[in-house]
Amino acid sequence: MAQYTPDQRLDTPTAQEFGFPYPPYAIQEQLMQELFRVLENGQVGIFESPTGTGKSLTLTCGALTWLARHEELVHTEMLARIRGVEQELAKLKEESEQSSDWLESQGKSRARREELHRLQHLQELVDKQEQQLVQIRKRAKMHRKQGRVQRGKLGELEKDLELSSDSDSEHDTEDGPQETSEDRYRPVQIFFCSRTHSQLAQIVAELRKTPHGQSVRCVSLGSRQQLCGNPQVRRLKHVGLMNERCLDMATKKSRPNPSKKSRLTAEANSRCPFKAAPLVESLRDLALSEPLDIEELANEGAACGGCSYYASRSAVEHAQLILLPYQLLLQKSARNQLGISLKGSIVIVDEAHNLLDSVAQLHGSEINRQQLERAKVQISCYKEHFQKRFNTKNLLKINQIIFIVRRLLKILDQRKETQPKSSSMMRTYELTAEGDFFNINLCELLDFCARTRFARKVQGHADRMEREPRPSENQPPVSTARSLILHRLASEQKQKEEPKLVKRKAEDIEDKAEKLQEQQKPPRKPVQEAAPSPIRPLLAFLETLTSNAEDGRILLDPVGGTLKYVLLDPAEQFADIVEEARAIVIAGGTMQPTQELKEQLFTRCQDRLVERFYDHVVEDDAVLPFVISNGPSGAPLSFKFAHRASAEMLQELSMLLRNLCQVVPGGVVCFLPSYEYLDKVYKYLEQSGTLETIQCRKSVFREVSGSAEQLLDNYALAIKKPASGGALLLSVVGGKLSEGLNFADDLGRAVLVVGLPYSNRQSPELGQRMQYLDAKLGPGAGNEYYENLCVKAVNQCIGRAVRHIKDYACVYLVDKRFSDPKIRGKLPKWISRHIVESNAANGGFGAVQARTARFFKGR
């Protein structure tokens, strides 16, 4: 694939030239212009723009403006360069006719001819690509003109699914690298990733409001769980099972004359009708013609009967803006699978406050005893069934896998006997040595599994074995039993009885024969969803054992029976992105402190780094933050783990909540350190009568682990109810409600953060990470990481309120430790510079309550 890099530099546009749909605020202007310069200069930008300042839309407009100008510059400069080289060649030709040094002039001419040939070839590829895009737009226009198939036909497709399996125009796309040897021009693409599909959907919605939405080729990528429209696949609960089923259907061969089989067998042997090439291509063209979020793309696929998953993958090649979740961008295996190349591209990582942890989590791996046991059984059965077909080399590889699985199980068993209650950490080479498979080349073994599609073959064989009926024991063969009955019938017919009696007896005997035959049929196993394949988790775990021994550790938990690979150094996993991308943008609402991010991910490109931290768009007096060091009774507030459940702390907190709920209108969101502590607080509120007192003014809700959608709806309804005094929502730091959710206006007039939510320092995983950072970055780096984890979680909670320029709220940091200058220095600047400290010397909690009342009265 060819690219062209212009020699000229682009000038930074004015604020009005970015296509922003609203009059931009000053910080939005600054962010777009700084982003433009980062992209143009090929730098790495770290941007902090507080939540509620339109960060994602600002990034999108800035990046798309740069891309449009860059493409225009490439087009004009390439044509100008071709004309210039042609003129130089003509001039050299004239000079060579008069030159005495023929060799020198021919050498110059040859160099210019080669350059001209290269430029003309690039121009041909650009023209060819433009023609393809014209055809795509033309087909999409026809598709819209003819009218889209009405949604809701998924049920009809499900009924006709068995009859559609012999289509002769289907994609044979495998779930592997989408490589092509075709020589084509590859323009610069923008890969915009965020944590969730809902956040990406918001970008699509905002993009439509801009001039860019009319012309940009934007594609949303997701997994089969979001995009698959096949009812057979969608009814599976686990994404791993959906992947296996889809891939299995992709390789099924069509049968022109299917025999009459049961529905279950017919479905199992059918190919996917959603992958018919014309349908997928039509859906791809539609996706490229207008911005669609992941849900809209899935609906379009359901409407036309095409596969949205494979349509989005095939659209990547022609897209300018690709929206995708973290896991599809940050994992090299996922990029290869989708055919994504980051060479010369723009990478934007939004909501990147936990980028380091996200990279570590995505590249970790875990396998448990149950998965290992199932893998051993499945691989052994597969080997026994096909043993005569394997050559010696392949049989050796399969035996090696079985050997490794048995050794891992043995390690878990031994540790359970010797260290039944304690987890342990070890390096990868220590695990292979203890398991006695250090001499097996894991890279070759994994290559064999990938090349032969070992996981799919083993899983397919296991599924067939599950579906195959098992013959019942201690029953005579069907043919023998039936022959005995027929013989009895014949003998009775020989007795010259009345014809009607004979006929009746014959019918009775036939009924008995059919019943007996039905009873002798092997019992059909109830249809139930299979467990996800244990082979892929096994191979993923083995792959982690091939990584640099210093980059990670193995956490062995004999109690839970698990082996977990913990990535300690995310730099190597992120290195490909840094090396390949033209420019990288890391953005978030709470990026500070950024020191460890720079030290761990960007040590090799410190000269390319640009950092910008922007203020909030609201006025200074729109936020009133407090540090509350003493409770209503004057007792010092310290919600450390050892003290927070004491009667004194629970009493102080209950009084504090009661008093604030009397003066704060609308919604009050209180973040507590853990679900366990939330339950204790709620129980104390009930027993002390404080809950009843608060409920006289506000409805009270509490978060539980799991989905929070219904809770949020009920909370919002309680606040919006006529004559409502608002509501109190008890939540958990790090829970569903602490990140990515919007408590704007009356939903969040006050946010409380109770205590500093430090992680469990005794965790083996956290301890190893801290030790590793001390060794790599110097003493104290581990403690710094530990503290930053806590403060970033607090900052996320603070960011739930004050979501737009006219919003206002109070923030209460309830713990005397928030007075520490080091902690305050890591809070958002728009909070830290306005903090009011509350202690016994300046009026205590009474002053907080009085000032809160004045703040809201003035509003």
C-alpha positions in Angstrom: 0.0 0.0 0.0 1.3 3.4 -1.0 1.1 6.7 0.8 2.2 10.3 -0.1 3.7 12.7 2.4 3.5 16.4 1.4 6.5 18.6 1.7 4.5 21.7 2.5 3.1 22.4 6.0 -0.5 23.3 6.8 -1.3 26.6 8.5 -3.4 26.3 11.7 -7.1 27.3 10.9 -9.0 30.0 12.8 -11.6 29.0 15.3 -14.4 29.5 12.7 -12.9 27.2 10.2 -13.2 23.9 12.2 -16.9 23.3 11.4 -17.9 23.4 15.1 -21.7 23.3 15.3 -21.9 25.9 18.1 -20.0 29.1 18.9 -16.9 27.5 20.5 -15.7 28.4 24.0 -12.1 29.7 24.4 -10.8 26.3 25.6 -12.5 24.5 22.7 -10.8 26.9 20.3 -7.4 26.3 22.0 -7.9 22.5 22.0 -8.8 22.3 18.3 -5.9 24.5 17.2 -3.4 22.6 19.4 -4.7 19.3 18.2 -4.3 20.5 14.6 -0.7 21.3 15.2 -0.1 17.9 16.9 -1.5 16.0 13.9 0.4 18.1 11.4 3.7 17.8 13.2 3.3 14.1 13.9 3.5 14.5 17.7 2.0 12.7 20.8 -0.5 15.0 22.5 -1.8 14.5 26.0 -4.9 16.7 26.6 -7.0 17.2 29.7 -10.4 18.9 29.1 -12.8 18.6 32.0 -15.9 16.5 31.7 -18.8 18.6 30.3 -16.6 20.8 28.1 -17.5 19.1 24.8 -14.2 17.3 24.6 -15.1 14.5 22.2 -16.8 16.8 19.7 -13.9 19.2 19.9 -11.4 16.4 19.1 -13.6 15.1 16.3 -13.9 18.5 14.6 -10.2 19.3 15.0 -9.1 16.0 13.6 -11.5 16.0 10.6 -10.6 19.5 9.7 -6.9 18.5 9.6 -7.7 15.4 7.5 -9.7 17.4 5.0 -6.9 19.9 4.5 -4.3 17.3 4.5 -6.1 15.3 1.7 -6.5 18.6 -0.3 -2.8 19.4 0.1 -1.8 15.8 -1.0 -3.9 16.2 -4.2 -2.7 19.6 -5.2 0.9 19.0 -4.3 1.1 15.7 -6.1 -0.3 17.2 -9.3 2.1 20.2 -8.9 5.0 17.9 -8.3 4.2 15.8 -11.4 4.1 19.0 -13.5 7.4 20.2 -12.0 9.2 16.9 -12.6 7.9 16.8 -16.2 9.3 20.3 -16.7 12.6 19.4 -15.2 12.8 16.4 -17.5 12.2 18.5 -20.5 14.8 21.0 -19.4 17.3 18.2 -18.8 16.6 16.8 -22.2 17.5 20.1 -23.8 20.6 20.4 -21.6 21.8 16.9 -22.4 21.7 17.7 -26.2 24.2 20.5 -25.6 26.1 18.9 -22.7 29.5 17.4 -23.1 29.1 15.1 -20.1 26.4 12.7 -21.4 26.7 10.2 -18.5 26.0 12.9 -15.9 23.0 14.3 -17.7 21.6 10.8 -18.3 22.0 10.0 -14.6 20.0 13.1 -13.6 17.3 12.3 -16.2 17.0 8.8 -15.0 16.5 9.9 -11.4 13.8 12.3 -12.5 12.1 9.7 -14.7 12.0 7.2 -11.7 10.5 9.9 -9.5 7.9 10.8 -12.2 7.0 7.2 -12.6 6.5 6.8 -8.9 4.3 10.0 -8.7 2.3 9.0 -11.7 1.7 5.5 -10.3 0.5 7.1 -7.0 -1.8 9.4 -8.9 -3.2 6.5 -10.8 -3.9 4.7 -7.5 -5.6 7.9 -6.1 -7.7 8.2 -9.2 -8.7 4.5 -9.0 -9.7 4.9 -5.3 -11.8 7.9 -6.1 -13.6 6.0 -8.8 -14.3 3.2 -6.3 -15.7 5.8 -3.9 -17.9 7.3 -6.6 -19.4 3.8 -7.3 -19.9 3.3 -3.6 -21.8 6.6 -3.2 -23.8 5.8 -6.3 -24.9 2.4 -5.1 -25.7 3.8 -1.6 -27.9 6.5 -3.2 -29.8 3.8 -5.2 -30.2 1.8 -2.1 -31.8 4.8 -0.3 -33.9 5.7 -3.3 -35.4 2.2 -3.6 -36.2 2.3 0.1 -34.8 0.2 2.8 -36.5 -3.1 3.8 -38.7 -2.5 6.8 -37.2 -3.5 10.1 -38.8 -6.3 12.0 -38.1 -9.1 9.4 -35.7 -10.8 11.7 -38.5 -13.3 12.7 -39.2 -14.2 9.1 -35.5 -14.7 8.4 -35.4 -17.0 11.4 -38.2 -19.1 9.9 -36.6 -19.3 6.5 -33.0 -19.8 7.8 -32.8 -23.5 6.9 -34.0 -22.8 3.3 -31.3 -20.1 2.8 -28.3 -22.3 3.4 -27.6 -23.2 -0.2 -27.1 -19.6 -1.5 -24.2 -19.7 -4.0 -23.1 -16.1 -3.5 -21.7 -16.0 0.0 -18.6 -14.4 1.7 -16.0 -16.9 2.6 -14.4 -14.4 4.9 -12.5 -16.0 7.8 -11.8 -14.4 11.1 -8.2 -13.8 10.2 -6.0 -11.1 8.8 -7.6 -9.3 5.9 -4.4 -9.1 3.9 -4.4 -8.2 0.3 -1.6 -8.1 -2.3 -3.5 -5.5 -4.3 -1.4 -2.3 -5.0 -3.6 0.5 -3.8 -3.3 4.0 -2.3 -3.8 4.2 1.4 -4.8 7.6 2.7 -4.4 8.8 6.2 -7.2 7.4 8.5 -8.4 8.5 11.9 -8.9 5.7 14.5 -11.0 7.2 17.3 -11.4 4.8 20.3 -13.3 5.1 23.6 -14.2 2.8 26.4 -17.8 2.0 25.5 -20.1 1.9 22.5 -22.5 4.4 24.1 -19.7 6.9 24.2 -18.9 6.3 20.5 -22.6 6.6 19.7 -22.6 10.0 21.2 -19.8 11.0 18.9 -21.8 9.9 15.9 -24.8 11.9 17.1 -22.7 15.0 17.5 -20.9 14.4 14.2 -24.2 14.6 12.3 -24.6 18.2 13.6 -21.4 19.3 12.0 -20.6 20.0 8.3 -18.2 17.1 8.4 -21.1 14.7 8.9 -22.3 15.3 5.3 -19.1 14.1 3.7 -17.0 12.0 6.1 -16.8 8.2 5.6 -17.3 7.1 9.2 -17.6 3.4 10.2 -18.3 2.0 13.7 -16.6 -1.3 14.6 -17.9 -3.7 17.2 -18.0 -7.4 18.1 -20.5 -10.0 16.9 -22.3 -9.5 20.2 -23.3 -6.0 19.0 -23.6 -6.5 15.2 -24.6 -10.1 14.4 -28.1 -10.4 13.1 -28.3 -14.2 12.7 -30.9 -15.6 15.2 -28.9 -18.8 15.7 -25.9 -16.8 16.8 -27.7 -14.1 18.7 -29.5 -16.4 21.0 -26.1 -17.6 22.5 -25.4 -15.8 25.7 -21.6 -15.8 25.6 -19.5 -13.8 23.1 -17.0 -16.6 22.9 -19.8 -19.0 21.8 -21.1 -16.4 19.3 -17.6 -16.2 17.7 -17.3 -20.0 17.5 -20.8 -20.4 16.0 -20.2 -17.7 13.4 -16.9 -19.1 12.4 -18.3 -22.6 12.2 -21.1 -21.4 9.9 -18.7 -19.5 7.8 -16.9 -22.7 6.7 -20.0 -25.0 6.3 -20.5 -26.3 2.8 -23.9 -25.8 1.2 -25.9 -28.9 0.3 -28.0 -28.6 -2.8 -30.5 -31.3 -1.7 -30.8 -31.2 2.0 -32.4 -34.2 3.5 -35.3 -34.0 6.0 -33.5 -33.6 9.3 -34.5 -32.2 12.6 -34.4 -28.4 13.1 -31.4 -28.7 15.4 -29.4 -30.7 12.9 -30.4 -28.5 10.0 -29.3 -25.4 11.9 -26.1 -26.9 12.9 -25.2 -27.8 9.3 -26.4 -24.5 7.6 -24.3 -21.7 6.4 -25.1 -18.1 7.4 -27.4 -16.5 4.9 -26.6 -13.1 6.2 -23.1 -13.3 4.6 -24.4 -13.3 1.0 -22.0 -11.0 -0.8 -24.5 -8.6 -2.4 -26.2 -8.0 0.9 -22.9 -7.4 2.7 -21.6 -5.1 0.0 -24.8 -3.1 -0.1 -24.7 -2.7 3.7 -21.0 -1.7 3.5 -21.8 1.0 0.9 -24.6 2.3 3.1 -22.3 2.5 6.2 -19.8 4.5 4.2 -22.4 7.0 2.9 -23.6 8.2 6.2 -22.5 8.1 9.9 -24.2 5.2 11.7 -23.6 4.2 15.3 -23.3 0.5 16.3 -27.0 0.0 17.0 -28.1 1.7 13.8 -25.7 -0.4 11.8 -27.0 -3.6 13.4 -30.6 -2.5 12.7 -29.8 -1.9 9.0 -28.3 -5.4 8.8 -31.4 -6.9 10.3 -33.6 -4.9 7.9 -31.8 -6.0 4.7 -30.7 -9.4 5.9 -27.0 -8.6 5.6 -24.2 -9.1 8.1 -23.4 -5.9 9.8 -20.3 -7.4 11.4 -18.6 -8.3 8.1 -19.9 -5.2 6.4 -18.2 -2.9 8.9 -15.0 -4.9 8.5 -15.0 -4.6 4.8 -15.8 -0.8 5.1 -12.6 -0.1 7.1 -10.5 0.0 3.9 -12.4 3.0 2.5 -13.3 4.8 5.8 -11.8 8.1 6.9 -13.0 8.0 10.5 -13.1 4.6 12.3 -14.9 4.5 15.7 -14.0 1.5 17.8 -13.8 0.4 21.5 -10.5 0.0 23.4 -10.1 -3.8 22.9 -10.2 -3.6 19.1 -7.5 -0.9 18.9 -5.1 -1.7 21.8 -4.7 -5.4 21.0 -2.5 -6.2 18.1 -4.3 -9.6 17.6 -7.6 -7.8 17.2 -6.2 -5.3 14.8 -4.7 -8.1 12.6 -8.0 -9.9 12.8 -9.9 -6.9 11.5 -7.2 -6.0 8.9 -6.4 -2.7 10.6 -3.1 -1.0 9.8 -2.0 2.0 11.8 0.8 2.9 9.5 0.7 6.6 9.0 -2.7 6.9 10.7 -4.0 9.2 13.4 -4.9 7.5 16.7 -7.2 9.2 19.2 -7.8 7.6 22.6 -10.6 9.3 24.4 -11.6 8.7 28.1 -7.9 7.7 28.6 -7.6 8.4 32.3 -7.1 4.6 32.9 -5.2 3.9 29.8 -2.3 2.1 31.6 -4.7 -0.2 33.4 -6.7 -0.8 30.3 -3.6 -2.0 28.3 -2.6 -4.2 31.2 -6.0 -5.7 31.5 -6.5 -6.4 27.8 -3.1 -8.2 27.6 -3.6 -10.2 30.8 -4.9 -13.7 30.7 -6.6 -16.1 33.1 -7.5 -19.8 33.1 -9.1 -21.9 35.8 -9.0 -25.6 36.8 -12.4 -26.3 35.2 -11.2 -24.9 31.8 -8.0 -27.0 32.0 -10.0 -30.2 32.8 -12.3 -29.6 29.9 -9.4 -28.8 27.6 -7.7 -32.0 28.5 -10.8 -34.1 27.8 -11.6 -32.3 24.5 -8.1 -32.5 23.1 -7.6 -36.1 24.2 -11.0 -37.1 22.5 -10.0 -35.2 19.4 -6.6 -36.9 19.3 -8.1 -40.4 19.8 -10.8 -39.9 17.1 -8.4 -38.6 14.4 -5.2 -40.2 15.5 -4.7 -42.3 12.3 -5.0 -39.2 10.2 -2.3 -37.2 11.9 1.3 -37.1 10.7 4.0 -37.6 13.2 4.8 -33.9 13.6 1.2 -32.8 14.2 0.7 -35.7 16.6 3.7 -34.6 18.6 2.3 -31.0 18.8 -1.0 -32.3 20.1 0.7 -34.5 22.7 2.7 -31.5 23.8 -0.4 -29.5 24.4 -2.0 -32.3 26.4 1.2 -32.6 28.4 1.3 -28.9 29.3 -2.4 -29.0 30.4 -1.7 -32.0 32.6 1.3 -30.2 34.1 -0.6 -27.0 34.8 -3.3 -29.1 36.6 -0.6 -30.8 38.6 0.8 -27.5 39.7 -2.6 -26.3 40.9 -3.1 -29.6 42.8 0.3 -29.5 44.5 -0.1 -25.8 45.5 -3.5 -26.6 47.0 -1.9 -29.3 49.2 1.2 -27.2 50.2 -0.2 -23.7 50.3 -4.0 -24.1 50.5 -4.8 -20.6 51.6 -2.2 -18.3 50.0 -1.7 -17.0 46.5 1.8 -16.7 45.0 3.5 -14.8 42.2 6.1 -16.2 39.8 7.8 -15.3 36.6 6.8 -17.1 33.4 10.0 -19.1 33.2 9.5 -20.3 36.8 6.1 -21.7 35.9 7.5 -23.5 32.8 10.3 -24.9 34.9 8.0 -26.1 37.7 5.7 -27.6 35.1 8.7 -29.3 33.3 7.7 -27.9 29.9 10.4 -25.3 29.7 12.0 -27.3 26.8 8.8 -27.1 24.6 8.9 -24.3 22.1 5.7 -22.4 22.8 6.0 -20.1 19.9 6.2 -23.0 17.4 3.3 -24.7 19.3 1.1 -21.6 19.0 2.0 -21.1 15.4 0.9 -24.7 14.8 -2.4 -24.0 16.5 -3.0 -20.9 14.5 -2.0 -22.4 11.2 -4.2 -25.5 11.6 -7.1 -23.7 13.3 -6.7 -26.1 16.1 -9.1 -24.4 18.6 -12.0 -24.4 16.1 -11.4 -28.0 15.1 -11.3 -29.3 18.7 -14.4 -27.2 19.6 -16.2 -28.4 16.5 -15.4 -32.1 17.4 -16.5 -31.5 21.0 -19.8 -30.0 19.8 -20.5 -32.9 17.5 -19.8 -35.3 20.3 -22.3 -33.4 22.5 -25.0 -33.6 19.9 -24.5 -37.2 19.1 -27.1 -39.4 20.8 -25.8 -42.1 23.2 -27.3 -45.6 22.9 -29.2 -46.9 26.0 -27.9 -50.0 27.7 -29.6 -53.5 28.4 -32.1 -53.1 25.5 -32.4 -55.5 22.6 -31.7 -54.1 19.1 -34.7 -52.5 17.4 -34.7 -54.9 14.5 -34.9 -58.0 16.8 -37.7 -56.6 18.9 -39.7 -55.6 15.8 -39.2 -59.0 14.2 -40.6 -60.8 17.3 -43.7 -58.6 17.2 -44.3 -59.1 13.5 -43.8 -62.9 13.9 -46.5 -62.9 16.6 -48.8 -60.9 14.3 -48.3 -63.4 11.5 -49.1 -66.4 13.8 -52.3 -64.7 15.0 -53.4 -64.0 11.5 -53.0 -67.8 10.7 -55.8 -68.5 13.3 -58.8 -67.9 11.2 -60.5 -65.4 13.4 -63.0 -62.8 12.4 -61.5 -60.2 10.0 -62.4 -57.2 12.2 -60.9 -58.8 15.3 -57.7 -59.7 13.3 -57.6 -56.1 12.0 -58.1 -54.6 15.5 -55.4 -56.9 17.0 -53.0 -56.1 14.1 -53.5 -52.3 14.8 -52.9 -52.9 18.5 -49.7 -54.9 17.8 -48.5 -52.2 15.3 -49.1 -49.5 18.0 -47.1 -51.6 20.5 -44.3 -52.1 17.9 -44.1 -48.3 17.3 -44.1 -47.6 21.0 -41.4 -50.1 21.7 -39.4 -48.8 18.8 -39.8 -45.2 20.2 -38.7 -46.4 23.7 -35.6 -48.1 22.3 -34.5 -44.9 20.6 -31.4 -43.4 22.4 -32.6 -40.6 24.6 -32.1 -37.2 23.0 -30.1 -34.8 25.1 -31.9 -31.7 26.1 -30.9 -28.7 23.9 -28.8 -26.4 26.1 -26.2 -23.8 25.5 -22.7 -25.2 25.4 -20.0 -23.8 27.5 -17.5 -21.5 25.7 -14.5 -23.3 24.3 -11.7 -23.8 26.8 -9.1 -24.0 24.0 -8.9 -20.4 23.2 -8.3 -19.3 26.8 -5.7 -22.0 27.1 -3.9 -20.7 24.0 -4.2 -17.1 25.1 -2.6 -18.1 28.4 0.2 -20.0 26.7 0.9 -17.0 24.5 1.5 -14.8 27.6 4.2 -17.2 28.6 6.2 -16.3 25.5 6.4 -12.6 26.5 9.4 -11.0 28.1 9.8 -12.6 31.6 10.3 -9.1 33.2 7.1 -7.6 31.7 4.7 -9.7 33.7 4.1 -12.3 36.5 1.9 -15.3 37.0 -0.6 -15.1 39.9 -1.3 -18.7 41.1 -4.4 -19.0 43.3 -4.8 -22.5 44.6 -8.1 -21.6 46.5 -9.9 -20.4 43.3 -7.9 -22.8 41.2 -6.7 -20.1 38.7 -3.6 -19.1 36.9 -3.5 -15.5 35.9 -1.0 -13.6 33.8 -0.5 -10.0 35.1 1.1 -7.5 32.7 3.4 -5.2 34.6 4.9 -3.2 31.8 2.4 -2.0 29.2 5.1 -0.2 27.1 5.9 -3.2 24.8 2.2 -3.8 24.1 1.8 -0.1 23.2 5.0 0.2 21.3 3.6 -0.8 17.9 1.0 1.9 18.1 3.7 4.6 18.9 6.0 3.4 16.1 3.3 3.0 13.4 1.0 5.9 13.9 1.7 9.3 12.4 0.3 11.1 15.5 -1.3 10.0 18.8 -3.8 11.9 20.9 -4.5 10.8 24.5 -7.4 12.7 25.9 -9.6 12.6 29.0 -11.4 14.7 31.6 -9.1 13.7 34.4 -5.6 12.9 33.0 -3.5 14.4 35.8 -1.1 13.2 37.1 0.5 12.2 33.8 4.0 11.4 34.9 3.6 7.6 35.1 1.8 7.6 31.7 4.7 9.4 30.1 7.3 7.2 31.8 5.6 3.9 31.0 4.3 4.4 27.5 6.2 7.2 25.8 9.8 6.9 27.1 11.1 6.4 23.5 9.4 9.5 22.1 9.8 12.2 24.8 10.8 14.7 22.1 7.4 14.3 20.5 5.3 14.8 23.6 2.9 17.8 24.0 0.8 18.3 27.1 -2.1 20.7 27.5 -4.4 21.0 30.5 -7.5 23.1 30.0 -9.9 24.8 32.5 -13.6 24.2 32.9 -16.1 26.2 30.8 -18.2 27.2 33.8 -17.7 30.4 35.8 -15.5 30.3 38.9 -18.5 30.8 41.2 -20.5 27.9 39.6 -18.6 25.3 41.7 -18.2 25.4 45.5 -15.8 22.7 46.7 -15.2 21.8 50.4 -12.7 19.7 52.3 -14.6 18.6 55.4 -12.1 17.6 58.1 -14.5 17.6 61.0 -18.0 16.2 61.4 -21.1 18.0 62.7 -20.2 17.1 66.3 -16.6 18.4 65.8 -15.0 14.9 65.6 -12.1 14.6 63.2 -13.1 12.6 60.0 -10.8 9.8 59.0 -12.4 7.1 56.9 -9.4 4.8 56.8 -10.3 1.1 56.4 -9.6 0.4 60.1 -11.8 3.2 61.4 -14.6 3.9 58.9 -17.0 1.2 60.3 -16.7 2.5 63.8 -19.8 3.8 65.5 -18.3 7.3 65.8 -17.6 7.6 62.0 -21.0 6.1 61.1 -22.7 8.6 63.4 -20.8 11.6 62.0 -21.5 10.5 58.4 -25.2 10.0 59.0 -25.5 13.5 60.6 -23.6 15.0 57.8 -25.9 13.5 55.2 -29.0 14.5 57.1 -27.8 18.1 57.5 -26.7 18.5 53.8 -29.9 17.0 52.5 -31.8 19.8 54.3 -30.0 22.6 52.4 -29.1 21.1 49.0 -31.9 21.1 46.5 -32.4 18.4 43.8 -30.1 15.4 43.7 -27.3 14.5 46.1 -24.8 11.8 45.0 -22.7 10.3 47.7 -19.7 8.1 46.7 -18.5 5.5 49.3 -15.3 3.4 49.2 -16.9 0.0 48.6 -20.2 -1.9 48.3 -19.6 -3.5 51.7 -19.2 -0.1 53.4 -22.3 1.2 51.6 -24.3 -1.6 53.1 -23.0 -0.8 56.6 -23.8 2.9 56.1 -27.3 2.1 54.9 -28.0 -0.3 57.7 -26.8 2.4 60.3 -29.0 5.0 58.6 -32.0 2.6 59.1 -31.3 1.7 62.6 -30.5 5.2 63.8 -33.7 6.7 62.3 -31.6 9.0 60.1 -32.9 7.3 56.9 -36.5 8.1 57.9 -35.6 11.7 58.6 -33.9 12.1 55.2 -36.8 10.5 53.4 -39.1 13.1 54.8 -37.4 15.5 52.4 -35.6 13.3 49.8 -36.1 9.9 48.3 -33.1 7.6 49.0 -31.6 5.2 46.6 -28.5 2.9 46.8 -26.4 1.3 44.2 -26.0 -2.5 44.0 -23.4 -4.4 42.1 -24.5 -5.0 38.5 -26.7 -3.0 36.1 -27.6 0.6 37.1 -30.0 1.7 34.4 -33.2 1.1 36.3 -31.8 2.7 39.4 -30.8 5.9 37.5 -34.3 6.1 35.9 -36.0 5.8 39.3 -33.6 8.4 40.8 -34.2 10.9 37.9 -38.0 10.4 38.2 -38.0 11.0 41.9 -36.1 14.3 41.4 -38.4 15.5 38.5 -41.6 14.7 40.4 -43.7 17.8 41.1 -43.0 19.3 44.5 -40.2 16.9 45.0 -37.4 17.7 47.5 -35.0 15.8 45.4 -33.2 12.5 46.1 -30.1 11.0 47.7 -28.1 8.4 45.8 -25.6 6.3 47.7 -23.0 5.0 45.2 -19.6 3.4 45.1 -16.3 4.8 43.9 -15.3 2.7 40.9 -18.8 1.4 40.4 -21.2 1.8 37.5 -22.2 5.3 38.5 -18.7 6.8 39.1 -17.5 6.8 35.5 -19.1 7.9 32.2 -22.5 8.9 33.6 -24.0 12.4 33.5 -25.5 13.9 36.7 -26.3 17.3 35.1 -28.4 20.0 36.6 -30.8 18.8 39.3 -29.5 15.3 39.0 -26.3 16.3 40.8 -26.4 19.6 42.7 -24.0 18.0 45.3 -21.4 15.3 45.0 -19.8 13.8 48.1 -16.7 11.6 48.2 -16.4 9.9 51.5 -12.8 8.9 52.3 -9.9 8.2 50.1 -10.6 5.0 48.1 -7.2 3.3 48.3 -7.0 -0.2 46.8 -6.1 -3.2 49.0 -2.3 -2.9 49.4 -2.1 -6.5 50.4 -3.3 -7.7 47.0 -0.5 -9.8 45.4 -1.2 -8.2 42.0 -0.9 -4.6 43.3 2.1 -5.5 45.4 4.0 -6.9 42.4 3.1 -3.9 40.3 4.4 -1.5 42.9 7.6 -3.5 43.3 8.1 -3.5 39.6 7.7 0.3 39.3 10.1 0.9 42.2 12.7 -1.3 40.3 12.1 0.3 36.9 11.5 4.0 37.8 13.2 4.3 41.1 12.2 4.1 44.8 8.8 5.7 45.6 7.4 5.1 42.1 5.2 2.3 43.4 3.7 4.4 46.2 3.1 7.2 43.7 1.2 4.8 41.4 -0.8 3.6 44.5 -1.8 7.1 45.4 -2.6 8.1 41.8 -5.0 5.2 41.5 -6.9 6.6 44.4 -6.9 10.2 43.3 -7.9 9.4 39.8 -10.9 7.5 41.1 -11.9 10.6 43.2 -11.5 12.9 40.2 -13.8 10.7 38.2 -16.5 11.0 40.9 -16.1 14.8 41.0 -16.5 15.0 37.3 -20.0 13.5 37.4 -21.4 16.9 38.3 -21.2 20.3 36.4 -21.8 19.0 32.9 -22.3 22.3 30.9 -21.6 26.0 31.0 -24.8 26.9 32.9 -24.6 24.1 35.5 -23.6 24.5 39.1 -22.9 22.3 42.1 -21.2 21.8 45.5 -18.5 19.2 46.0 -17.7 17.8 49.4 -14.5 15.8 50.0 -15.2 14.2 53.4 -12.0 13.2 55.1 -9.2 15.2 56.8 -6.6 13.6 54.5 -8.0 15.7 51.6 -6.2 18.7 53.3 -2.8 17.2 52.5 -1.2 19.5 49.9 0.0 16.5 47.9 -3.5 15.1 47.5 -5.0 18.5 46.7 -2.3 19.1 44.1 -3.6 16.1 42.2 -7.2 17.2 42.1 -8.5 19.0 39.0 -7.3 22.6 38.9 -10.9 24.0 38.6 -11.6 22.3 41.9 -8.3 22.7 43.8 -8.0 26.5 43.4 -11.4 27.1 44.9 -11.4 24.6 47.7 -12.8 25.8 51.1 -11.3 24.0 54.0 -13.6 23.2 56.9 -12.2 22.6 60.3 -12.8 23.6 63.9 -10.7 26.8 63.5 -13.0 28.3 60.8 -16.4 27.4 62.1 -16.4 23.7 61.4 -19.3 21.9 59.7 -21.8 24.6 60.7 -20.0 27.1 58.4 -20.1 24.5 55.6 -23.9 24.1 55.9 -24.4 27.9 56.1 -22.3 28.6 53.1 -24.0 25.8 51.1 -27.4 27.4 51.9 -26.2 30.8 50.7 -24.7 29.3 47.5 -28.0 27.7 46.4 -30.1 30.6 47.6 -28.2 32.9 45.3 -29.1 30.6 42.4 
